[in-house]
Amino acid sequence: MIGLAILLVLVFLAVAAPLLTTHDPVQQHLSTVLRPPSLEYPLGTDYLGRDILTRLFYGGRLSLAIGFLAVAIGLIFGVPLGAVSGYYGGWADLIIQRIADILLSFPGFLLALSLVSILGIGLQNVILSVGISAIPSFIRLVRSSVLSIRELTYIEAAHSVGTHDAAIILRHVMPNAMTPVIVQATLNLGTAILTAAGLGFLGLGVQPPTPEWGTMLGEGRNYIFSNPNMATFPGLAIFFAVLGFNLLGDGLRDALDPRMKQF
């Protein structure tokens, strides 16, 4: 519940950004460069005179959107591939698992970094790169669930009455395999935000002047001693977002897995 509360606050601040602040997140004001916190600028201003609080609110829109879209890509491709791999086995399983092995041989951030270097810098390529890096974990997770479910009695009963394989997978296998997928997707949201922020910090993510937490953190590293607000608050935003998704994922695991319930 704490994780959910944190995420609801972050989502509210991102969605309601135009209502919560009157400053422009990208317009430069060179007369107000590196201002300390004040009533007009609660978190101070950056090296171009832009309000840090405003950029945090608008940056949350992109950072959270990247996380959700990247995990959506992982689900759209990883879940069907994992289901086919676990249900049919044979050559399909061999090919899909070897592809997953290749992707898993790279650390998630290094894989996303490599893909961005190939595809090019840009918001769409960041989302695609982070999403591809999430696919193999969903493939493995769904496959392991389907391998155990396909041997159960009700699956044999569905076969015995002539139900088509596609119908069995959609109606009987996948609904019973989705609990760990939901938990994994929630945890992956935090990982995706962290990966995208890392790319932004290196200058390979969302490009200035568009606000995004990782990009803001990268811009603030040159002012870490003279104006620490520029790096501190984007870093805290990333921290709370990842913490919120991790806490929510752990809570969902406890709620959805009967073996984790305390009596």
Buried (B, 14 or more C-beta within 10 A) or exposed (E): EEBBEBBEEBBEBBBEBEEEBEBEBEEBBEEBBBBEEEEEBEBBBBBBBBBBBBBBBBBBBBBBBBBEBBBBBBBEBBBBBBBBBBBBBEEBBEEBBEBBEEBBEBEBBEBBBEBBEEBEBBBEBBBBBBBBBBBBBBBBBBBBBBBEBBEEEEBEEBEEEEBEEEEBBEEBBBEBBBBBBBBBBBBBBBBBBBBBBBBBBBEBBBBBBBBBBBBBBBBBEEBEEEBEBBBBBBBEBBEBBBBBBBBBBBBBBEEBEEEEEEE
